[in-house]
Amino acid sequence: MGAHSAPGARLASAVSIRSVASASAIPRQTWERLCPAGHPFLNADFLAISEHHGAAAGTSGWMACHLVASDDRERVVGLLPLYVKSHSHGDFIYDWSWAAAYRQCGLRYYPKLMSCLPHTPVVGPRLLVADGPEAAGVRSALVNGARQLAGHLGASSWHVALPCESDAQCLQGEGLLLSHDVQFHWVDAGCGDFDGYLASFSAAKRRKVKAERRRVAASGLCLETRHGDEIDAAEWPLLHALYAATFEKFGNHAAFGAACFADLAAALGDRMVVFIARDARRPVAVALCFRSDEALYGRYWGALGHYHSLHFELCFYQGIAYCLRHGLRRFEPGAGGEHKLARGFVPTVVQSAHWLGDARMHALIGRHLQLQREAVADYRAGAIDQLPFRRDGWLPPSD
């Protein structure tokens, strides 16, 4: 794709940018050198396995074209996960109305470019660049490379879903628009154990949680926690069937297959955490999570039938208890869900970044996003009042 350098960037030499058609085309050592240590999604396995099994492949509307930045010694100095997409499912930027606006203006919205973790609404680095005096120039080269690739492919736009704060500020400085949304995150306030956590609740909210947990305990179900390397490949078809059935119930597509889960479990080991409910040894519900050294990420839920309060137990309370046992400071249970407020998950503002090739649409959506930012801030302020904590107890940090 040629060489790029940003004005004022401290580059010893020009940075060349190329695209590769799969995450597996990038050496494992490169992923390990440029990605956060222990991250369950930014590694040599998660993207490659998702692509291999079709969850993020051309057949499902995701075409990998990851950008690789190299210096004049052909040493890789930066990565940018990137997909050409023909739809808006599984990327969590919620841009269906933008596609409709493009159609109304006689413009084509798809294909678009996405820098994201497929089917995974987790905030984190997207411009994968090692720290150093040349880092800013490498980031600019990756940004320029993505915009040039969008033009080459005839894509309407390039979006970066849920970048970390430093990447978001960098992208905004490069002219991208920022959108805002709210997720609900649990943060350990030093409560010690689950009883200590509930002690921070008001009496009424504490009674509600205890009642929910008693219902599950009285149901006769057996609950277990297992890591990916503790689950045999032969068990995954039954566990996957729970996940798939829940998607089908709501008319949605289950992106991951049983073999994909099995390969992820084998590759990630204890970075995958699975909460299982069994009825007479038969699995009837599952909550599939992933973890780093600091955080637990709730991802996929499935159940066979309805069990009172089991969703709250498996998807929230078991995860909080796991974090407290293992010293994890944060639990992100996924996108959406105001019901998480009553369980102590704090409304947290997250951002995505957007480049739109059409100047008119860039300006139009930019005005919309300014209004959105104000509305999100107002929503968060109101949602904080619904948290279950005692008024004399712990308060969430301000954004």
N, C-alpha and C positions, 0 to 999 in steps of 0.2 A: 504493500500500500504506500510505500515511500517513506521519507524521513520527515519528522516534524520537530520543531522546537518553539517554545513560547517566548515572547519578548521578555527579557529580563530574567528568564529562568537560568539557573546555574547548571548548565550542561557542559560537560567536558567535550562532548561531541553530539552529533545529531542522533536522535532515537528513531529507529525504524519500527514500523508497526505492520504486523501481518495477522491474518485471521486463520484459525484452525477449526476444523469441522467437528471436533469432539473434545471433551475434557480429557479423555484418555490419551490424546495426542500430545498432551503437556506432561513432561516427566514428573513423577511423584516428588522428586527432590525439589523441583521448582515450586510445586504447591506448598510443600512443607516450609520452604524458605520464605515465601511471600505471604502466607496465610496465617491467621492467629493460631497459635498452638492449641490443640485440643478442641477446635471448633468442629461441631458435628456435621455442618453443612458445607463449609468452605474447606475442602480437603480433596485429596486425589480420588476419593471413592464416591461420595454422595452424588455429585453431578454425573460422573462417568457411569455409575450404575443406573441412575435415573434415565440417562440417555440410552443406554444399552437395552433396557427393558421397555422402552417406548413411552415412558411417562413424560419425557422431554425430548421427543424425536420428531422428525419431519412428518411421520405418519399421524402424529397427534397435534400438529400445528405448531411445533417448536422445531426450529432448525438452528443448530448450534453454529456460531461463528465467533468464538471467543477470540478476543484481541490479545496479542502477545507483543510486548514492547522489548526490544533488544538494543544494546549499545553497540558501538563499533567493533567490539570484540566478540559480538554475537552472544553475549551473556544476557539472559532474560532478566530484565529489571522491573517488569510490571505485567500484570494480568488484568483483564476486564471480562468477567463472564458476560456473554452476550448471546441473545437468541433472536432470530427473525420469527415473528409470530403472525399468524393469520386470524387470530381471535383474541379475546380478552379474558379467557378463563385461566385461573391458576397463577396470576401474576400480582393480584391484590393492589392494583392502582385504581380500580373502579372507574374505568374510562368509557363505559358503554355510551354515556350521554355525549362524550366527545365524538365518538364514531358517528352518532346520529347527527350531530351538528355538522360534521364534515359532509355527510350525505345531503343534508339540506342546502349546503353551499355548493353542491355539485363537485365535491372533492372526494378522493378515495383515502380512507384512513388506514386500511390494511393493504400491504404488510406494514408492521411497525417493528422497531427494534426494542428489545427489553434486556436490561441488565438486572437480573434478579435471581433468587433461588426458586426454582420451579415448585409451585404448590406449597410454598413455605413462607409465611408472612413474618419473617424474623429480621429485625434490624441488625445491621452489621456492616463491615467494610465491603465496598464494591470495587473501588480503585485499589487494587492489591499491589502496593508499592512499598519496598523496604524504606525505612527511615534513612535520611542522609541529605547532604546538600543538594543532590540532584533530584530529590523526590518530587518537588513541585513541577519541574520540567517534564518528568515522566508522566505525571498525572495529566498535565496539559496535552501531552502527545496522545495519550489514550482517549481523552475527550475529543480532540480533533479527529482522531482515527475513527471514532464511532460516528461522528457527524458526516465524515467523508464516506464511510461505508453506507450510511443511510441514503445519501445521494446516489451512490453507485447502484444500490439495489432498488431504488425507487420507493423507499420507505417514507411514510409521511412524517415519522417522528422517532425519537429515541427517548426511552424512559428508564430511570434508575429507581427501582423499587426499594424503599426502606433503607437508604444508606445511613451509616453512622453520622453523627453530628459533624465531624471534621470533613467527611466526604460531601455531605450536603452543602456545607459552606463553600467548599472548593467548587462544586458544580454550580452553585448560585453565582459565584464569582466569574465563572466561565459563560454566564448568560442563560443558564437553565432556570426555568420556573420551579418554585417549590409548592407542592401541595401538602396539606395537613390532614391528619386523621387521628383517631383515638383508639388505642388498644388498652387492655386492662392487665396490669402486671402486679404480681405479688412481690413484695420487698420485705426481707427479714429485718425486723427492727430490734433484733437481739432478744427474742422471746424465749429461746432455749429449746422448748418442745411444743407439741401441739396444744397441750393444756395451757401453757404459757401464752401461746398465740391467742387462744380463745379468751383468756383473761383480759386481753386488751379490748374486747368487744363490750358493747352495752349489754345489760342483763337480758333484754328481750332478744337481741340478735344472737347472743350466745346460746340461749335455750333453743332457738330455731335450728342452729347447726347441730347441736347435740341430739335433737329429735331426729333430724335426717340421718345422722350416723347410727342411732339406735335402730331405726327402721331397717337399715342395711344389715346390721349385726343380727337382728332378729329374723332375717329372711332365710337363714340357713345357707346362704352362699359362702363359699370359701374364697378369700381374696389373697392374691399372691403378687409379689414383685419380682420380676426377673429381668436380667440384662440380655442383650442380644446374643452374646456368646454362651448363654445358658439355655437357649431355645433351639431344639433340634429342627433341622430343615423340614422334617416330616410333619411338624406341628403347624407350620405356617398356613397350609390350606384351610384349616379350621378357623384359625385366628383371622385370616384374611376374609373369610366368608362373612364374619360379623361386620367388618369394616365395609365390605361391598354391599351387604344387605341394607345398611343404614343409608348409604348414598342412594341406592335404588329406591328406597322408601320415599325420598324427597325429590326423585326425578333427576338426580345428579350422576355424573360419571365418576367412578372410582379410578383415579389415574394410576395408582400403583397396583401391580399384580403380586400374587403370593410369592413367586420366584424372586421378584424385586425386593420384597421385604426380607426374604431369606438371605439374599446376597448382601443387603445392607446390614443385617444383623451379624453376619459372619465377618464383614469388613470392619464395622464400627465397634463391635464388641460391647464393652460397658458404656459406650457413648449412646447406646440405645437402651431405653428403660421402658419396660412393658408392665402395665398393671392389668391383671387378669382376674375376672370373677368366674367361678366355676359352680355349677350345680351338679352335685354327684359326679364330680371329676370332669364333667363336660363343660367346656368354655361357653359362657353365655354373654359375656361382655368383655371388651378390651379397650384400653386407652394406651396408645402408642406414643411415647415421648422420646426426646433426645436430650443430651446434656453436654455442656462444656465443663470446664473447671469451676465456673462461677454461676451458671444458670441452667435451669431445666426448661425445655421447650415442649409444651404439649401440642401434639399434632393431629392424631387420627383416633376417632372414637367409633365404636361399633357395638351393637347389642342385638341379641335375639329376643325380641319381645320387650315388654315394659316391666321394669322393676323399680319400685318407688325409691326415689332419691339416689339410685345407683349411679346415675350420670354425675351428680355432684360429688359422690364419694370417690369414684374412680378417676374422674378428670380433674378434680380440684383438691380434695382433702388428702388423698393418697400422695399427690404430687407435693403439696406443702409439707406433709410429714417426711417425705423423702428428702426434700431440700434441708429440712432441719436436722435430719440424721446425718446427712453427708456434707453439711457445711456450705450449701449453695445459697447464695445471697438473693437470687432472683428466680421467679417462675413466670414464664410467659406462656399462657395457655392457648394462644392462637388469636385469630382476628374476631372482632365482634363480641356480642354477648353482654348486655347490661346486667343479666342475672349474676355476673361475676362480682358486681359491686357489693352485694350482700354477703359475699364470702371473703371480702377484704382485698379484692384486686383493685388496685389504684388506677384511675384513668390517666393514661400517659400519652402525650402527644408524640406522634411519629410523622416522618416526612418522606416524600418521594420527590424526584427531580425530573423535569420534562423539557425536552427540546423539540420544538415544532418547526418543521421546515418552511411552512407557509407563514409569512410575516403577519398576515391579517388574522389567521387563527391563533398565532402566538400572542398577539395583543388581546384578542377576545377572551381567550382562556386565561390569560394573565389577570384580567380584571375579575373574572369569576373566582380565581384562586385567592385573590385578596379578600373578597367577601367570605370565602370559605374559611380562611384563616381566622377571621374574627368570629365566625359562627362556632368553629371548633373550640376556640378559647372560652367562649361563653358556655358551651356545652360542658367542657371539663370543669369549669368553676361550679356549675350546678350539680354535676355528678359527684363531686367531692362531698357534698352535703349528704349524699345517700350512703356513704361508707358506714360500716357498722361499729367503728371504734368509739370508745368512750370519749366524751368531750374533753376530759382531763388527761387523756392518754396520748398515744402516738398520732402525729399528723403527717400526711404525705408531703414529700418535698415539692416545692414549686418548680415548674418547668422554666 
